[in-house]
Amino acid sequence: MLEGNNKRNNFMGKIIEIKNEKEFVVETLDKNNYIIVDITEDVIFEEGISKEFQLGNIIMFETIKSLTVSEYPVQYNVTKILVNEQDKEISIDDRETISGFLGVFPDKVLDRNNKEVTVKSKDTIAVVLNEYDINYEYEKDDKLILVSEAKEAQDDYTKHYWGFSVNGEEGKSKLEFSLINKEDEIQEKIYFSINIINLTLPPSINVCK
């Protein structure tokens, strides 16, 4: 059974089989799916992402599901590689878990214990806060763009995720979250500071003696 579908999805998993340098099999992190990844000339690599794929690497990729078959592994058209790192390098934090909810892989994560970050333009920032029967509302400046939002139900609270894309030039940006109760009153404010840097080096200067 074949069906057409142009929906874009992000997947994250571990390389468990390498067929050749341009084709390999990925087991998703939830261990529910196996996906054949075919790296064509049209695949885009995010800045700084390695083009060398090794057994055991954790990768995240964007796909267009243009062809579905009734048996595994499923074949997808891959459009972009977002992450390609050794497992030991990425398992030290929970960014892969956050990406499963937001659909984007965050470069930095902000929460109650981490309220300041330094990033580059086009980086993605995730904010993670716990809500107990009351909600957070945010205010931001125009250097940040909301790209995704999700919630995860826990036993006695909700974990709320926001994903912001940095879309500003070098300088300071800020995020302000207000905890709003059922009476629409502000119970608390949390402030996050974002320092946007430009990593482009200035041109060299030749000094004549």
Residue pairs with C-beta under 8 A, 6 or more apart in sequence:
1 68
1 69
1 70
2 67
2 68
2 69
3 68
4 66
4 67
5 65
5 66
5 68
6 64
6 65
6 66
7 64
7 65
8 62
8 63
8 64
8 79
9 62
9 63
9 65
9 103
10 60
10 61
10 62
10 63
10 82
10 99
10 103
10 104
10 105
11 26
11 28
11 33
11 35
11 60
11 61
11 63
11 76
12 28
12 29
12 58
12 59
12 60
12 61
12 83
12 96
12 99
12 100
12 105
13 26
13 27
13 28
13 29
13 33
13 35
13 58
13 59
14 26
14 27
14 29
14 56
14 57
14 58
14 59
14 87
15 24
15 25
15 26
15 53
15 54
15 55
15 56
15 57
15 59
16 25
16 26
16 27
16 34
16 55
17 24
17 25
17 55
18 24
18 25
18 53
18 54
18 55
19 25
21 53
22 38
22 39
22 40
23 36
23 37
23 38
23 39
24 36
24 37
24 53
25 34
25 35
25 36
25 37
25 73
26 34
26 35
26 36
26 37
26 59
27 33
27 34
28 34
28 35
29 58
29 96
29 100
30 100
33 72
33 74
34 72
34 73
34 74
35 63
35 73
35 74
35 75
35 76
36 73
36 74
36 75
36 76
37 59
37 61
37 76
37 78
38 75
38 77
38 78
39 53
39 78
39 81
40 78
42 79
43 78
43 79
43 80
43 81
44 79
44 80
44 81
45 51
45 80
45 81
46 80
46 81
46 82
46 83
47 122
49 81
49 82
49 83
49 84
50 84
50 85
51 84
52 84
53 59
53 84
54 86
56 86
56 87
57 84
57 85
57 86
57 87
58 83
58 84
58 85
58 86
58 87
58 90
58 91
58 96
59 81
59 83
59 84
59 85
60 81
60 82
60 83
60 96
60 99
60 105
61 78
61 79
61 80
61 81
61 82
62 78
62 79
62 80
62 82
63 76
63 77
63 78
63 79
64 76
64 77
64 79
65 76
65 77
66 76
66 77
67 75
67 76
67 77
68 74
69 75
82 104
82 105
83 90
83 105
90 96
93 109
94 109
95 105
95 106
95 109
95 126
96 105
98 106
98 109
98 126
98 128
98 161
99 105
99 106
101 150
101 152
101 161
102 126
102 147
102 148
102 149
102 150
102 161
102 162
102 163
103 148
103 163
104 124
104 147
104 148
104 163
105 124
106 124
106 125
106 126
106 163
107 119
107 120
107 123
107 124
107 125
108 117
108 119
108 123
108 124
108 125
108 126
109 125
109 126
109 127
109 128
110 117
110 125
110 126
110 127
110 128
110 175
110 192
111 127
111 128
111 129
112 129
112 190
115 190
115 191
115 192
115 193
116 192
116 193
116 194
116 195
117 125
117 192
117 193
117 194
117 195
118 194
118 195
118 196
118 197
119 125
119 166
119 194
119 195
119 196
119 197
120 166
120 196
120 197
120 198
120 199
121 166
121 167
121 168
121 169
121 170
121 196
121 198
122 165
122 166
122 167
123 165
123 166
124 147
124 163
124 164
124 165
124 166
125 144
125 163
125 164
125 165
125 166
125 194
126 161
126 162
126 163
126 164
127 138
127 161
127 162
127 164
127 175
127 177
127 192
128 159
128 160
128 161
129 136
129 159
129 160
129 177
129 190
130 154
130 157
130 158
130 159
130 160
131 157
131 158
131 159
131 160
132 156
132 157
132 158
133 182
134 179
134 180
134 181
134 182
134 187
135 160
135 179
135 180
136 160
136 177
136 178
136 179
136 180
136 190
137 177
137 178
137 180
138 162
138 175
138 176
138 177
138 178
139 175
139 176
139 178
140 146
140 164
140 173
140 174
140 175
140 176
141 168
141 173
141 174
142 167
142 168
143 166
143 167
143 168
143 169
143 171
143 173
143 194
143 196
144 164
144 165
144 166
144 167
144 168
144 173
144 175
144 194
145 164
145 165
145 167
146 162
146 163
146 164
147 163
147 164
147 165
148 161
148 162
148 163
149 160
149 161
149 162
149 163
150 160
150 161
151 158
151 159
151 160
151 161
152 158
152 159
152 161
153 159
164 175
166 173
166 194
166 196
168 196
169 196
169 198
170 196
170 197
170 198
171 196
172 193
172 194
172 195
172 196
173 193
173 194
173 195
173 196
174 191
174 192
174 193
174 194
175 191
175 192
175 194
176 189
176 190
176 191
176 192
177 189
177 190
177 191
177 192
178 186
178 188
178 189
178 190
179 186
179 187
179 188
179 189
179 190
180 186
180 187
181 187
